Amino acid sequence: MTDEELFDLLVPPGVPRSIIFKIPEKFDVEVVKRPRKMYFANMDGDARELLAFRGRREVVEEVQQYLFTELAEFIKEE
């Protein structure tokens, strides 16, 4: 186990699976589940398991930029 601090980037609900699958192949991150309480609509305080990409800070920042770029491309194609 490493002493290096790891960071999580939560995956917004609705991100296509194809993008989620590509990211760990392209970057040194792992996909993890993160329980989070939701506070909107009819889910006031309900816990949901969200996905997150976990890795070193600089890698997670690259993943964030890549994710936003891929989402923008996906939206343009629709």
C-alpha positions as CSV (number, residue, x, y, z in Angstrom):
1,M,0.0,0.0,0.0
2,T,1.3,3.4,-0.9
3,D,1.4,6.4,1.4
4,E,0.5,8.7,-1.5
5,E,-2.7,10.7,-1.1
6,L,-5.4,9.6,-3.6
7,F,-8.3,11.7,-4.8
8,D,-11.7,10.9,-6.1
9,L,-13.5,12.4,-9.1
10,L,-17.2,11.6,-8.8
11,V,-18.8,10.5,-12.1
12,P,-22.0,12.5,-12.7
13,P,-25.1,10.3,-13.1
14,G,-25.9,9.8,-16.8
15,V,-22.3,9.6,-18.1
16,P,-22.3,7.0,-20.9
17,R,-20.7,3.6,-20.0
18,S,-18.5,3.8,-23.0
19,I,-16.7,6.9,-21.5
20,I,-16.5,5.3,-18.1
21,F,-14.9,2.2,-19.5
22,K,-12.4,4.2,-21.6
23,I,-11.0,6.2,-18.7
24,P,-9.3,3.5,-16.7
25,E,-7.8,2.1,-19.9
26,K,-6.3,5.5,-20.8
27,F,-5.3,6.8,-17.3
28,D,-3.9,5.3,-14.1
29,V,-7.1,5.4,-12.1
30,E,-9.5,2.8,-10.7
31,V,-13.3,2.9,-10.6
32,V,-14.7,2.9,-7.1
33,K,-18.1,3.2,-5.5
34,R,-18.8,6.1,-3.2
35,P,-21.9,6.3,-1.1
36,R,-23.3,9.8,-1.1
37,K,-26.5,11.3,0.4
38,M,-28.6,13.1,-2.1
39,Y,-30.5,16.3,-1.4
40,F,-32.6,17.0,-4.4
41,A,-36.0,16.1,-5.8
42,N,-37.6,13.3,-3.7
43,M,-34.2,11.9,-2.5
44,D,-33.8,14.2,0.5
45,G,-31.1,12.4,2.5
46,D,-31.3,9.1,0.6
47,A,-27.9,7.3,0.2
48,R,-26.9,6.3,-3.3
49,E,-23.7,4.6,-4.5
50,L,-22.0,6.8,-7.1
51,L,-19.0,5.9,-9.2
52,A,-15.7,7.7,-8.9
53,F,-12.3,7.6,-10.5
54,R,-9.6,7.3,-7.8
55,G,-6.0,8.2,-8.4
56,R,-3.2,10.7,-7.9
57,R,-4.2,14.4,-8.0
58,E,-2.5,15.3,-11.2
59,V,-4.0,12.2,-13.0
60,V,-7.5,12.9,-11.6
61,E,-7.2,16.5,-12.9
62,E,-6.3,15.1,-16.4
63,V,-9.3,12.7,-16.1
64,Q,-11.6,15.5,-15.3
65,Q,-10.6,17.5,-18.4
66,Y,-10.8,14.4,-20.5
67,L,-14.3,13.5,-19.1
68,F,-15.6,17.0,-19.9
69,T,-14.2,16.9,-23.4
70,E,-15.7,13.5,-24.1
71,L,-19.1,14.5,-22.7
72,A,-19.1,17.6,-24.9
73,E,-18.4,15.4,-27.9
74,F,-21.1,13.0,-26.9
75,I,-23.6,15.7,-26.6
76,K,-22.7,17.2,-30.0
77,E,-23.2,13.8,-31.6
78,E,-26.7,13.4,-30.2
